[in-house]
Amino acid sequence: MNNFFSIKKGLIGLCAAICIMNPLRAQNGVIDKIVATIGSEMILLSDVESEIMMMRAQGVVSDKNIRCEVFENMLLSKLLLAQARIDSLHADNAIVDEQLNKHIQALMLQLGGEKATEAYFRKPIFKLKQELYEPTRERYLIQLMQNKLMNESPISPIDVERFYKRIPEDSLPVIPDQYQIRQIAINPPAGNARFEVREQLLALRERILNGEKFSTLAVLYSEDGSARRGGELGLNTAQAYVPAFADAAVSLKVGQVSQIVETTYGFHLIQLISKEGDMFNCRHILMKPKFDADKRQVAYSRLDSIAGLIRLDSLTFTVAAQLYSEDKTSYMNGGLVVNDHTQSPFFAKDQLSPLDYNVLRNMKPGDISQPFEAADKNGNPQYKILQLVELIPSHTANIKKDYNIIQSIAMQGRQMEELERWIAQKQAYTYLRIDPMFHDCEYQRTGWIK
């Protein structure tokens, strides 16, 4: 069982390997050379060194011999790449471009921006993109080939049952308490709250334009965690923010202050600090509409009336959620809340919000809570009532209650076994030549040295 997961972990690293091809360049005074030939594919010494440099740039560390680890991952990659070429798999150029851009952005985030990245690799970004394009395309082909091999390993219900019967019980995962819940959520009526917060931000913007420091006002007034840093958010790409915020920020000139920007988080003032290629650093002041006691009481009373109708059997919780709930993600499901992590209707304790769990922990299946103040996913205030639909106590995974989990474990095991079998066959029938400098590596798989 544990072997299944160790194999999977090794194969995740396999698909992450990136080789920057640069034939015959110097490596610490040594002329570059071919250190492995796999069929018609080659690995250069510079490939190994460049990948290690890339891993360190991304903060990856290893307690193993990193060169041997990287080298074996490259051998596996080339084995899959050779088969992808034989099978004439096609790499979609648009997807390759997207993956390349994401990789470059990740590097710039890790290293501190475009200039820092160029200094680290000692070349301009456009040159780095040119060198990374073909390795990125190859990595995509490798992913396609691995997916193809793993999808050729179907598993039937009989296979799942056989797997479950032969696996030791102490190898099965322990499933924590699982909560299934429905909710009805009501937002306090906005009234003049939106207008008031806009007026406050307009006044702050006027003060900034008259010479007061944006960062000082952010510390004093912003309701975001960045307030302690003067509202500064750090160097990021537009994809790190919701569209309305990103669009406003990238349209600014350095030092310029935006008009008021509304997002799901509230209302913002934004000041651009710097731009580096596709990345930018900005600071902001976030303010949210304030709801007085009267507005909160309106939401509470409305929910209390709905809960009363449900308890009198005048209305089912499901129908009430469809009619009255203002939570867009659950009202169509009759209030049934779906776990974002697992896409299932069950939540472990640590997957629930502390406020929800505090209400649920003393409830029994079928109970309906009193209205309570909570917050939506963006931190905005709302009132809710919950119904505990089902509580499954903590237990060792079994095939009756947790078939999907057992099936997933069995499928992973089957896929890894088939993939390992395929690798062993390819090692036996593929031309392999490995330079003596890598003969002493402790490889995860035998069969590389012939």
N, C-alpha and C positions, 0 to 999 in steps of 0.2 A: 504494500500500500504506500509506504513512505517513498519507495523507489519510483512510483508513478509520478509523485510530485517533484522529486529531484530531477527526473528526466525532463519534465515540463519546464522546470526552472532553467535547465541548460538550453532548451530549445528556444526560450524567450530571448536569451542572449544571442542565439544564432541569427535571428532575424533582425537584430539591432545593429549588426556589424556593418561598418561603412569603410570602404577602402578608397583612398585618394590616389589614383593612378598617376605616377610621375616617374617614368622609366629613367634609369641611369642617372639619378641625382645622388648627390653625396649624402651619406648618413654618418655624421661625426667623423668625417674624413675617410670613410670607407665607401667605395663605389657600390651603387645599388646592384642587387643581383636577384635572380629568381630563386626563391627558397622552397617552392612547391609547384608541382605540375599535377593537375587533376583532370584527366581527359585532355581536352583542348584548352582548359582554363589554367591560368597561372596566378601565383601569389608572389609579389615582390617583397623584399625586406622593407622597402619604404612603405608598403601597404600596412605592414604590421606596426611600424613606428608611428605612422600617421593616425592609425586607429587608436593607439594608446594615447596619443596627444589629444585626439578628439574626446576620448572617454574622460581624461583628466579635466578638459575644458568644461565638461558637463558635470563634474563633481563625482564621477564614478570611481570608487576605490575597490580594491580586491585584496584579500589576505592570501591569495594563491600566487603562483608565479604568473604574473599578468601577461607576459609575452606568450607563454605556452597556452594560457587560457584563450587569449585573443587569436592565436594561430589556429587552434582547433576549431574555434567558431568560424574562422575563415575557410577552413577545409570543408566543414559542413555546408557553409554557404555556397561554395563553389560546386560541391557535389549536386546540390539542389539547382543551382543556376545552369549547370550542364544539362540536367534533365529538362529544365524549362525550355531550353533552346531546342532540344530534341523534340519536345512536344509542341513546339511552335506557339508557346504562350505569348500573348500580346500585352505590352505595357501601355496603358492609356496615358498619353502625353499630358493631359490636363491633370490627372491624378499625380503623376510624377512631379509636375510643376508645383502642385499644392503641397506635396510632402517635402519637397526641397525648400520651399519658402518657410514652412513650419519649422524645419530643422535649423535654418539660418536664424530665424527669430528666436528659437530656443537657445542657440549659442550666444546671441547678442544679449539676451536676458541674463544668462549665466555669467557672462564675462563683463557685463556692465556697459553695453552699447556698441555701436558700430565701430567707433575709433578703437576701443579696447579690443574688439574682436580682430580688427585688422592688425593691431600691434601684436596680438598673441600668435596669429598665424603668419605674420610678416608678409601680408599681401592684401590688396584691396578686396572688398566684398564681392565685386563683380567677378574677380578672378577666382575667389573661393567658390562662388556659385558655378562657374564653368567647370572647375575640377570636381565638384560634388555631383554634377548632373548625372553623369553616366553611372557612378556608384549608386545613386538614389534610384535610377531606373532598374539597375540590377537587383537592388534590395526589394523593389516592388515585384519583380519577376520571381524572386525567391519566396516572397510571401504568397504569391499566387500558387506556386508549385507546392508549398507546404500545405496550404489550404486544400488544394486538390487531393493530395495524398490522404489528408486527415478526413476529408469528406467521403472518401472511398471506404470508410470503415463504419458502416451502419451497425446499429445495435438494436436487437429486438427485445420485447418484454421478457422473453424466456432467458435471453442472455443476461439481462439485468437481475433476474431472480437467481440465476446460477452464480453470478458474481456475488450477490448478497449472501448466499448460503456458504460460500467458501472463504469470505473475508473474515478475519478475526474480529470479534466484537470490540476489542480495545483499539482497533484501527478505524472504527467508525467515528465520525464527528459527533460531539455533543451539541444538541440543538437547545439554545436557551429558551426561556419563556417567550412565547409568541403571542402577540396581541393583534386581533383583527378589530378595526374600529370604523364607525361611521361618525360623521360630524355635520353640524349645521353651523355655518359661520356668518355673522352679520357685522358689517363695518359701521362704526359710528357715523351719523350723518355729517357731512363735511360742513354744511352751512357756510359761515364766513371764514372758516379756518384756512382754506386754501388762499383766499384773498389776503388774509392777515399775514401769512408766511411770505407771500410774494412782496407785500409792502415792506416787511422787515428786510428782505434781501435787497430790494431796491435801495433802501436807505444805506445798507452796508456797501453796495456797489458805488453809491455816490461818495461815501467816505473814502473808499479806495481811490477813486478817480481824483479826489481832492488831496491825495498825498498820504493817507494812512496805509500801513503795510498790510497786504493781503494776509500774510502768514500770522500776524498778530491777531487780526480779527477772526481768523480760522480757529486759533487756540481758544478764543473767548466764546465763539458762537456756534462753531460747527458741531453737528450731532453725529459725526462719523468718527471712527476710531483713529483716523489720520489726523485729527485735531491736534494731538500732542506733538505732531511733527509739522505744525503750521499748515496742515491740510495737504502736504506733499504726498503723492501716490507712487513716485518712483518711475523709472524708465519702463515703458510697456508698449505693446502693440495695441492697435485699435480693437483687436479681437478680445482683449482683456476686459472690455467695458461693454455696457449695454449700448445699442446703436445710437440713441439720442445723445448720450454723453460723449461717445467717441466722435460723432459727426461734429459736435460743437467744438470739441477740443482741437481736432485737427484743422479746423477752419481758422483758428486764431494765429496771430503772429506772436513771436516771443514777447512776453510781458503783457500782452493784451488780456483784458478781462471780458468774459462772455456776458451776454444777456442772461436772464434767468432760464435755466434748462430744467424741464420736468422729466423725471424718470419714475419707474416703479418704486424707487427708494425714497423719493421726495423731490425737493427743489434744490438746485445747485447754482452757485457761481463758480466759474472755472477760470483759472489763470494759467496760460502756457508758460512753462519754465524753459524748456529746450526741445529741440527736434534733432533726431539722428536717423536719417534714412526713413524707414517705415515705423520708427519708434519715437515716442515722445514722453516727456515728463511734465506733469502738471500738478497744480494744487487746487483744492476745491473747498467750498463751504457748503455743507449739507444742512438743510433745515426741513423739518417735517411739520405738517399741520398739527396744531394742538387742539385736543378735544376737551372741552370743559365737562364738568360733572353732569350737566343737563344732557349733553349729547351722549355721554357714556350710559346714562340711565335709560335713554331712549332705546339703545341697542340691547341693554340688559333686559328691560321690560318686555321687549318684543320677543326675545328668545325665551323668556320665562313663560310667556303665553303659549308659544309653540310647544314647549316641553309639557305644559299642562294638558294641551289637547292630545299629545301623544300618550301621556299616562292614562288619560280617560278613554283611550282607544277610539277617539274621534278621528284620528289621523295616524297613519303609520310613519315611522321615522323616515323611511325611504321616500315616501310621497312628500313629506314635509321638506326634506332636503331638496328635492327637485323643484318645489314651489318657492322656497324662501331662502335657501343658502346662497350666499354671495361668493363662495369659494369656487372659482372657475374650474379647478382641477378635479373636483369631486361631486359637484351637484348633479351632473348627468348620470353618475353611477349610484344615485340615491344616497349620496353622502359617503359612500365607501372610499376610504383613503388608500391610495396605492403607494407602496414603498419605493421611493426614487432609487434606492440602492439595488433592489432586487427585482423591481417591477412586479412584485407579488403583493397581495393584500395583507401580509403579515409583517409585524415589526418586532424586532428584539428590543429589550429595554433601552439600550444605548442608541437605538435608531429613532426613538421618540423624542420630542422636545421635552425638556424637564418639566414644563408647565403641564403638558398633556399627561406625562407619566404620573405626576403628583396627583392628578385627578383620577386616573385609571387604577392606580395601585390598590385602592380600597373598594373597587367595584367588582361586581359579579357579572357573568355573561347575561345580557338582556337589560342590565341597568342603564339608566339615562342620568347623566350628570346634571348638576345645577349649572346655570350659565356662569362662565368665568372669563376674565380678561386674558387674552393671549396676544400673539403677534403672528402676522403672516410671514411668508418666506423672505420678504424684503424688510422685515422689522416694523411694519406698520401695524398700529393697534387694531384689534378686532375682538369680538366676543364670540364664544363658542359654547355649544353643548355637545357632548360626546355620548355615543352608545357603544358599550363594549359588546361586540358581536360574539367573539369567541376568545378564549384564553387556553392556549395549549401549553401545559407545564413543561419545564425543562426535561429533556430525555435524550437517550442515545438514539441516533437516527435509525429508523426502521422502515421497511419497505411499504408498510401500510400507510403510515402518516407522512412519510417523507420520500415518496417514490421519486419525485423530480430530483431531489438531492442525490439519492442513490444512483439514479440514471445518469446524472452528470458525472459522478465519480467513475462509474463504470465506463462511460463513453470516453472520458479522459484517459483511463487506463488502456482501453482498446486502441485508441488513436496513437498513444505513445508506443505501445507494443508494436503496432503495425509500422509506425515510422522507424522505430529502431531496427525492425526486421528489414525494412527497405534499405536503410543505411548500410547494414551489414552486407546485404547482397550487392549493393553498388560498390562498396569497398573491395569486394572480392573480384568483380569483373571490370572495374574501371582502372585505367592506367594511373598509378600513383608514384610520384617520385618526390621525396622529401629530403631537403638538404641536411647533412649530418649535424648542423648546428641545432636542429630541433629533434634529433633522435632521442635525447635523454629526457624529453618532457614526459610527465605522468599524465597521459591522455585519459579522458573519461571513457573512451571506447578503444578497444583493440582494433587492429586491422589497418591502421594508417601506415605502419612501417612494414614493408614486405621484404 
